[in-house]
């Protein structure tokens, strides 16, 4: 596939709480992706998709028509558009947030055969949240890439306490962002071609 072919990458915020950091991290990594040619980037803010806890009698892997919930339908459509994803996650109790897990649970086919990268923050850089997300992604038939961005607590906590700015934190992860996006795009083009999409 010609690498100038446009691909769509969706960046998903993993927190909706007041005073969250995920919107800032999502905007930053989206900005890094937008510097590259042939990439269309959109941030999917879960605040804009007020989905209830998954409560359908039919699993999304067996559904034959869209779910009727309006927010779920809109989110599903956006996921279907994506060729790849970056999930921005905090770490809550050694795992990801409930709102992100719920968003993943509502969808099946639209995730299939697409790569996903992770940006995490918190204790031990949110690594435990990402490990859980990798397992979930595999069950959703996604391809979680190896490279990830883990914002360590000693760098992240001063930001939330107002002792430094998010920009200072993000600048220290520029090289990791470049490495992650390079790997994500390799998988994005490879899987897009394998899916037979142009």
Phi and psi in degrees as a GROMACS rama.xvg file:
@    title "Ramachandran Plot"
@    xaxis  label "Phi"
@    yaxis  label "Psi"
@TYPE xy
-66.3625  126.033  UNK-2
-70.6352  -5.84671  UNK-3
-85.1862  -6.27847  UNK-4
-60.3799  132.927  UNK-5
-72.1296  134.569  UNK-6
-123.041  152.221  UNK-7
-106.511  123.97  UNK-8
-115.464  127.208  UNK-9
-104.207  127.061  UNK-10
-102.506  122.339  UNK-11
-108.952  124.572  UNK-12
-76.3527  135.499  UNK-13
-102.528  12.7956  UNK-14
-144.641  143.607  UNK-15
-120.871  5.84526  UNK-16
-71.1525  159.402  UNK-17
-66.5135  138.737  UNK-18
73.1794  18.3849  UNK-19
-62.9025  162.906  UNK-20
-108.064  -19.5151  UNK-21
-62.5066  -31.6781  UNK-22
-66.3217  -35.7598  UNK-23
-70.0655  -43.7131  UNK-24
-66.2002  -37.2017  UNK-25
-65.7948  -43.2103  UNK-26
-63.2384  -38.1249  UNK-27
-65.4044  -51.0643  UNK-28
-68.9736  -31.2348  UNK-29
-63.0574  -40.6764  UNK-30
-63.355  -37.9535  UNK-31
-65.0664  -40.6356  UNK-32
-67.3326  -35.9349  UNK-33
-68.0139  -15.1158  UNK-34
-71.8844  -15.6107  UNK-35
-92.366  149.591  UNK-36
-78.4521  147.614  UNK-37
74.1439  17.7249  UNK-38
-118.388  122.679  UNK-39
-102.133  124.175  UNK-40
-120.315  136.482  UNK-41
-138.385  134.704  UNK-42
-89.7796  125.754  UNK-43
-101.673  102.604  UNK-44
-86.7519  117.595  UNK-45
-64.1569  -14.4549  UNK-46
-63.8874  -26.0117  UNK-47
-85.296  -3.1525  UNK-48
-130.84  84.5742  UNK-49
-80.6175  78.1229  UNK-50
-88.6157  134.868  UNK-51
-68.9981  169.214  UNK-52
-59.2245  139.876  UNK-53
-53.583  124.498  UNK-54
-143.01  19.625  UNK-55
-82.4498  147.559  UNK-56
-71.6968  -21.0894  UNK-57
-111.502  129.227  UNK-58
-61.6655  147.417  UNK-59
-61.2493  -21.8973  UNK-60
-72.8706  -17.151  UNK-61
-113.281  -0.70294  UNK-62
-67.5659  145.362  UNK-63
-112.473  -6.13093  UNK-64
-147.838  157.195  UNK-65
-60.5551  148.948  UNK-66
-66.5084  151.511  UNK-67
-81.8828  -19.1015  UNK-68
-60.8694  127.884  UNK-69
-63.979  -43.1788  UNK-70
-66.3268  -40.0158  UNK-71
-63.6518  -42.773  UNK-72
-62.0968  -42.0791  UNK-73
-66.2672  -43.1133  UNK-74
-66.0094  -41.8391  UNK-75
-59.6669  -41.9395  UNK-76
-61.2393  -42.3714  UNK-77
-66.198  -39.9445  UNK-78
-64.3511  -40.7712  UNK-79
-60.191  -33.758  UNK-80
-68.3856  -27.7435  UNK-81
-73.4266  140.474  UNK-82
-95.5119  -19.0344  UNK-83
-160.907  164.934  UNK-84
-138.904  149.721  UNK-85
-123.44  120.47  UNK-86
-102.827  125.587  UNK-87
-100.777  117.829  UNK-88
-130.673  138.671  UNK-89
-81.1814  174.918  UNK-90
-112.941  119.312  UNK-91
-115.467  117.161  UNK-92
51.7071  48.8487  UNK-93
67.6341  20.5207  UNK-94
-149.529  -173.208  UNK-95
-82.823  -179.658  UNK-96
-79.2008  153.607  UNK-97
-63.2123  -37.1282  UNK-98
-67.1884  -36.5447  UNK-99
-72.2487  -43.3927  UNK-100
-58.882  -42.0038  UNK-101
-63.8434  -40.8086  UNK-102
-62.0597  -38.513  UNK-103
-66.4787  -38.5677  UNK-104
-67.7756  -23.7466  UNK-105
-75.2188  -12.8119  UNK-106
-130.111  148.451  UNK-107
-132.478  -77.1618  UNK-108
-55.3923  -33.3884  UNK-109
-70.6763  -18.1956  UNK-110
-85.6746  -23.0173  UNK-111
-56.7978  137.864  UNK-112
60.2028  35.1525  UNK-113
-127.613  143.834  UNK-114
-81.579  156.679  UNK-115
-141.736  138.158  UNK-116
-116.941  166.063  UNK-117
-133.161  138.858  UNK-118
-120.137  121.002  UNK-119
-129.863  161.786  UNK-120
-152.523  154.411  UNK-121
125.93  -158.812  UNK-122
-57.6004  140.132  UNK-123
43.7767  36.1356  UNK-124
67.8383  17.9811  UNK-125
70.5253  18.153  UNK-126
-62.1343  -35.0727  UNK-127
-70.58  -34.4091  UNK-128
-62.8399  -42.8907  UNK-129
-66.4121  -38.6761  UNK-130
-59.8448  -40.9405  UNK-131
-65.8116  -41.3495  UNK-132
-64.8762  -34.9463  UNK-133
-61.2031  -43.5601  UNK-134
-63.7169  -42.1762  UNK-135
-64.051  -43.4592  UNK-136
-60.9353  -40.5803  UNK-137
-63.1435  -42.7775  UNK-138
-62.7563  -29.9245  UNK-139
-84.7138  10.2205  UNK-140
60.1884  34.9331  UNK-141
-96.3739  172.414  UNK-142
-118.216  93.3932  UNK-143
-72.8494  125.993  UNK-144
-82.6848  161.383  UNK-145
-72.929  -46.426  UNK-146
-66.7804  134.52  UNK-147
-146.468  165.568  UNK-148
-112.303  119.08  UNK-149
-115.912  108.819  UNK-150
-87.4915  109.022  UNK-151
-68.5772  152.089  UNK-152
-56.5655  -41.0458  UNK-153
-65.9098  -21.1564  UNK-154
-95.7534  -34.5092  UNK-155
-78.864  -41.3382  UNK-156
-60.9589  -38.3459  UNK-157
-61.1347  -26.7659  UNK-158
-68.4445  -48.1876  UNK-159
-71.841  -18.9299  UNK-160
-91.7022  2.03125  UNK-161
77.2283  17.143  UNK-162
-89.6456  -14.4758  UNK-163
-151.143  171.817  UNK-164
-98.3315  154.117  UNK-165
-57.2265  -35.196  UNK-166
-60.5675  -38.6648  UNK-167
-63.4398  -40.094  UNK-168
-64.923  -48.2269  UNK-169
-63.3524  -36.6918  UNK-170
-59.5692  -33.2008  UNK-171
-74.2989  -10.6594  UNK-172
-111.304  15.5362  UNK-173
-61.3935  -43.4316  UNK-174
-66.2834  -40.2181  UNK-175
-64.8458  -37.6161  UNK-176
-63.4019  -41.8791  UNK-177
-63.6852  -42.8252  UNK-178
-64.7895  -43.5151  UNK-179
-65.383  -44.8972  UNK-180
-67.4603  -34.6433  UNK-181
-60.8998  -46.1738  UNK-182
-68.0582  -40.4607  UNK-183
-61.0755  -42.4258  UNK-184
-68.2373  -35.5169  UNK-185
-57.2646  -48.8434  UNK-186
-68.6468  -34.0435  UNK-187
-61.78  -49.9432  UNK-188
-66.889  -41.6247  UNK-189
-63.1288  -44.865  UNK-190
-75.7015  -31.8024  UNK-191
-62.4067  -43.5439  UNK-192
-66.0084  -42.0712  UNK-193
-63.5161  -32.3254  UNK-194
-75.2971  -7.57553  UNK-195
77.073  25.0414  UNK-196
-101.073  148.596  UNK-197
